Amino acid sequence: MNTDNDPLNLRKRPTTDSEIIGTLPRDAVVYILDPPDNNWVPISTTGVELDGYVYAPYLRYCNSEAAGEQPILSDRVYGECGDRSCEELLSELKEIWPEQTRQYLEECPSDRAFSLQVFQNTNQSRKVLWSCWEKDLEENGDRYGEPLGLLPFPGEEREFLAAWPEVEPYSQVWQEREPEEVATIRFKCATEGGSLNLLVTEAGDRVKAECYFQAGVILVDANQDFVSDGELNRGASVGPVLGTFELD
């Protein structure tokens, strides 16, 4: 089989929380030792000994005959993606944000369905919502799901970042001294759909960047198209610290 992305994480156990024990380069040939379980497969580079586990959607068969009647990956991508197909959009996002897309795909198990939804709020850039849905419907015909996160629509990355709060002189000094760290914090908060807040210690020698967003939201698909039509539950407000900066 060939890996679609470069690199593909090789984990000690079949879970995203497991230790990463290596990576596989693009077009590496591997052997599947057992059928997939919850989208994870045990693989070997020699065909004999177990090397570790990889996430099956990032593998493809070298030829169709080898796949038999148990294909590893369904190419179906649900959702509403505007002027392009969701398959095309997914392919673009994998190229631009390989680690983030891998994380979202790994967080949606094989007995559920994931979708992409392009949306645009007033005076903002377009964003792509990743969601994971139950395949079975409720008695009232609704389908429930959960948001996995956001990514910028290709070509609109600059406008995607969460706004950097103005708390002088801390905001400016942090940006000037650690521009890459600030950009990472702004991006990570934006993927949660959150807003940033800078908290300064009483001594004034340290500042923390907190990202406030809603966690545990339950989405509702009312017309069976795997697109959110609203929320069943708003979850809870959380504010994790994404970074700390110490002033000299």
VOGU-3710 file (C-alpha; in Angstrom, 3 decimals, decimal comma):
1> mntdndplnl> 0,000/0,000/0,000  1,051/3,603/-0,488  0,781/6,492/1,900  -1,001/9,562/0,573  0,629/12,165/2,836  4,166/12,944/3,861  4,841/11,858/6,526  2,336/9,441/8,063  2,585/8,897/11,811  3,325/5,352/12,980
11> rkrpttdsei> 1,897/4,805/16,463  2,606/2,218/19,134  -1,087/1,486/19,663  -4,254/2,111/17,577  -5,207/5,465/19,121  -4,374/9,128/18,607  -3,181/9,286/22,232  -0,575/6,611/21,630  3,143/7,329/21,308  4,406/8,188/17,818
21> igtlprdavv> 7,237/5,707/17,227  8,094/6,719/13,678  6,863/8,135/10,387  6,337/6,742/6,910  7,335/8,781/3,835  5,085/9,344/0,857  4,725/6,254/-1,369  6,195/3,929/1,251  5,090/0,326/0,667  3,684/-1,407/3,749
31> yildppdnnw> 1,850/-4,648/4,542  -1,430/-4,789/6,446  -1,331/-7,592/8,994  -5,021/-7,571/10,015  -8,271/-5,957/8,851  -8,908/-2,362/10,001  -10,437/-1,820/13,441  -12,036/1,585/14,016  -10,030/2,906/11,048  -6,675/1,734/12,455
41> vpisttgvel> -4,572/-0,995/10,857  -1,489/-2,874/12,067  1,251/-2,627/9,444  4,650/-4,073/8,720  7,355/-2,864/6,377  8,678/-6,423/6,006  5,411/-8,349/5,900  6,352/-10,358/8,991  6,824/-8,373/12,189  4,479/-5,708/13,499
51> dgyvyapylr> 5,961/-2,217/13,187  3,010/-0,256/14,550  -0,395/1,173/13,713  -1,426/3,782/11,158  -4,656/5,558/10,379  -6,236/3,780/7,405  -7,701/6,792/5,502  -4,140/7,858/4,681  -3,403/4,588/2,877  -4,298/3,421/-0,591
61> ycnseaageq> -3,947/0,055/-2,269  -1,201/-0,361/-4,827  -3,747/-2,007/-7,142  -7,486/-2,576/-7,035  -7,211/-6,382/-7,062  -5,321/-6,347/-3,771  -8,165/-4,544/-2,074  -10,568/-7,456/-2,496  -13,937/-6,792/-0,889  -12,635/-4,843/2,112
71> pilsdrvyge> -11,491/-1,411/0,911  -9,655/0,615/3,530  -10,945/4,061/2,630  -14,235/5,421/1,426  -13,666/8,550/-0,666  -17,107/9,933/0,190  -16,949/13,375/1,755  -20,247/14,870/2,903  -21,150/18,501/3,319  -21,600/21,778/1,457
81> cgdrsceell> -18,449/23,157/-0,145  -19,627/26,000/-2,347  -18,228/26,223/-5,869  -16,241/22,993/-5,691  -16,794/19,426/-4,615  -16,023/18,504/-1,016  -13,576/15,876/-2,307  -11,631/18,600/-4,129  -11,676/20,858/-1,086  -10,491/18,039/1,185
91> selkeiwpeq> -7,591/17,333/-1,159  -6,558/21,002/-1,092  -6,769/21,209/2,680  -4,643/18,055/3,040  -1,925/19,694/0,958  -1,995/23,006/2,850  -2,622/21,778/6,405  -1,509/18,093/6,543  -1,154/17,829/10,328  -4,437/19,569/11,114
101> trqyleecps> -6,454/17,579/8,573  -4,892/14,344/9,839  -5,937/15,231/13,376  -9,533/15,950/12,357  -9,815/12,717/10,370  -8,366/10,672/13,217  -10,879/12,183/15,651  -13,848/10,912/13,606  -14,129/7,086/13,974  -15,073/4,809/11,112
111> drafslqvfq> -18,617/4,200/12,386  -19,384/7,896/11,928  -19,260/10,274/8,952  -17,290/13,482/8,598  -18,316/16,526/6,597  -16,967/19,867/5,404  -19,074/23,008/5,434  -17,943/26,303/3,903  -19,471/29,366/5,546  -18,824/33,085/5,821
121> ntnqsrkvlw> -19,892/35,414/8,589  -20,500/39,114/7,927  -17,291/41,014/7,146  -15,185/37,893/7,636  -13,310/35,488/5,377  -14,661/32,092/4,401  -13,984/29,232/6,774  -14,338/25,437/6,567  -16,099/23,696/9,442  -15,125/20,056/9,995
131> scwekdleen> -17,810/17,972/11,688  -18,246/14,338/12,729  -21,778/12,885/12,515  -23,656/9,884/13,764  -24,757/7,771/10,809  -28,050/6,740/12,446  -30,952/9,164/12,740  -32,854/9,983/15,897  -36,546/9,099/16,162  -37,480/12,647/15,118
141> gdrygeplgl> -35,388/12,364/11,955  -32,513/14,533/13,175  -28,880/13,529/13,078  -26,463/14,625/15,805  -22,819/15,453/15,430  -19,963/17,441/16,855  -17,637/20,086/15,419  -14,036/18,992/15,020  -12,627/22,422/14,259  -12,139/25,089/11,614
151> lpfpgeeref> -9,641/25,713/8,839  -9,332/28,682/6,492  -10,766/28,438/3,004  -7,811/28,048/0,591  -6,416/31,439/-0,361  -7,944/33,238/2,614  -5,480/32,178/5,291  -4,374/35,701/6,234  -7,848/36,742/7,397  -8,387/33,498/9,332
161> laawpevepy> -6,213/34,196/12,383  -7,870/35,132/15,664  -7,547/38,832/16,488  -4,545/39,710/18,660  -5,709/41,713/21,727  -4,283/45,176/22,305  -2,838/45,214/25,795  0,089/47,600/25,618  2,947/47,273/25,835  2,609/43,501/26,123
171> sqvwqerepe> 0,858/42,836/22,804  3,402/44,695/20,711  6,465/43,414/22,568  5,320/39,792/22,305  4,656/40,162/18,585  8,001/41,808/17,945  10,056/39,253/19,883  8,147/36,036/19,081  6,243/36,587/15,803  6,054/32,865/14,930
181> evatirfkca> 4,737/31,936/18,375  2,086/34,653/18,177  1,021/33,461/14,711  0,745/29,876/16,021  -1,366/30,988/18,976  -3,680/33,009/16,725  -4,071/30,105/14,296  -4,748/27,515/16,994  -7,402/29,699/18,620  -9,012/30,335/15,226
191> teggslnllv> -9,332/26,583/14,603  -11,504/26,453/17,739  -13,585/29,419/16,629  -12,381/31,221/19,736  -11,289/34,688/20,815  -8,016/35,577/22,497  -7,482/37,386/25,770  -4,170/38,467/27,302  -3,858/38,202/31,083  -1,022/40,079/32,814
201> teagdrvkae> 0,303/39,016/36,226  0,099/41,447/39,143  3,857/41,882/38,981  3,579/42,818/35,327  6,418/40,487/34,318  4,410/37,773/32,575  1,456/37,617/30,212  -0,680/34,607/29,229  -2,692/34,145/26,038  -6,014/32,434/26,722
211> cyfqagvilv> -8,407/31,251/24,020  -12,090/31,293/24,917  -14,467/29,039/22,966  -17,374/26,633/23,373  -16,433/22,974/23,963  -18,803/20,011/23,834  -21,186/21,556/21,304  -23,713/19,134/19,770  -24,757/19,943/16,205  -28,084/19,077/14,585
221> danqdfvsdg> -28,602/18,005/10,968  -32,334/18,337/10,382  -32,510/17,408/6,696  -30,061/14,494/6,407  -27,398/16,319/4,373  -24,612/16,143/6,997  -24,631/19,958/7,279  -25,297/21,733/10,560  -28,739/23,321/10,849  -28,229/24,477/14,420
231> elnrgasvgp> -27,119/23,338/17,844  -28,769/20,966/20,286  -26,364/21,914/23,054  -23,978/24,856/23,364  -21,593/22,920/25,577  -19,445/24,860/28,023  -17,131/27,860/27,792  -13,459/27,018/28,230  -10,311/29,131/28,190  -7,107/27,120/27,836
241> vlgtfeld> -3,755/28,915/27,937  -2,067/28,674/24,530  1,123/30,530/25,386  3,052/32,469/28,029  5,464/35,349/27,531  7,890/36,689/30,115  9,074/40,277/29,977  12,693/41,115/30,715
//
